[in-house]
Amino acid sequence: MQTYVILRRNGWSSGGELEEAAGRSKQVGDEMSDDIRWIRSYVLDEGAGPVGTVCIYQASSPEAIREHAKRADLPADEIVPVADTVVVRPDPEPASA
């Protein structure tokens, strides 16, 4: 599987809409588990209210990402293959509750 970055601009008008979309994305991803794996997403402050995301996925192809987006009713404005990874610092540990 190849790693991809998916840009989803102004996809949702609220955090609630984004949560619903994340649920659909997970469900469809589970159905397509041989072709796609959601790694993580970063929520973008688009400035005028709506939010977008930058999503990191592993997938068998860009077509699998498009099919996942279509089935989960998600935008997929740009799909970019990742050439390499540079780790400057490890991901931060989550704050303890």
C-alpha positions in Angstrom: 0.0 0.0 0.0 1.1 3.5 -0.8 0.7 6.5 1.6 -1.3 9.5 0.4 -2.3 12.9 1.6 -5.9 13.9 0.8 -6.9 17.6 0.9 -10.5 18.2 1.7 -11.2 22.0 1.5 -14.2 23.6 3.2 -15.9 20.2 3.4 -18.0 20.8 6.5 -19.9 23.7 8.0 -19.5 22.5 11.6 -17.6 20.1 13.8 -20.8 18.0 14.1 -20.9 17.5 10.4 -17.3 16.5 10.4 -17.9 14.0 13.2 -20.7 12.4 11.1 -18.4 12.3 8.1 -15.7 10.6 10.2 -18.2 7.9 11.2 -19.1 7.3 7.5 -15.5 7.3 6.6 -14.6 4.7 9.2 -17.6 2.4 8.2 -16.7 2.5 4.5 -13.0 2.1 5.3 -13.8 -1.1 7.3 -15.8 -2.4 4.3 -12.8 -1.6 2.0 -10.1 -2.7 4.4 -8.1 -4.6 1.8 -7.8 -1.4 -0.3 -7.7 1.6 2.2 -6.6 2.5 5.7 -7.2 5.8 7.4 -4.1 6.8 9.4 -5.0 10.3 10.8 -6.6 13.6 9.9 -5.8 17.2 10.7 -8.7 19.7 10.9 -8.1 22.9 9.0 -9.5 26.3 10.2 -10.6 27.7 6.8 -11.2 31.1 8.3 -14.8 31.8 7.3 -16.5 29.1 9.5 -16.3 25.9 7.5 -13.6 23.4 8.2 -11.5 21.2 6.0 -9.1 18.4 6.6 -5.8 17.1 5.5 -6.0 13.3 5.8 -3.3 10.7 5.7 -4.3 7.3 4.2 -2.7 4.2 3.0 -4.4 2.8 -0.1 -3.9 0.4 -3.0 -4.4 3.3 -5.5 -5.8 6.8 -5.9 -8.9 5.2 -7.4 -9.5 3.4 -4.1 -9.3 6.7 -2.3 -11.8 8.2 -4.8 -14.1 5.2 -4.3 -13.9 5.5 -0.6 -14.7 9.3 -0.8 -17.7 8.7 -3.1 -19.1 5.9 -0.9 -18.6 7.9 2.3 -19.9 11.2 0.7 -16.6 13.0 1.3 -14.8 15.6 -0.8 -11.4 14.6 -2.1 -10.1 17.8 -3.7 -6.5 16.7 -4.1 -4.8 13.3 -3.7 -1.0 13.4 -3.4 1.3 10.3 -3.1 3.8 10.6 -0.3 7.4 10.1 -1.5 9.1 9.8 1.9 8.7 10.6 5.6 11.0 12.8 7.6 10.5 12.7 11.4 11.9 15.7 13.2 10.1 14.9 16.4 7.9 12.1 17.4 4.1 12.7 17.7 3.3 14.4 21.0 1.9 12.2 23.7 -1.8 12.9 24.5 -2.4 14.8 27.7 -3.5 12.6 30.6 -7.0 12.9 31.8 
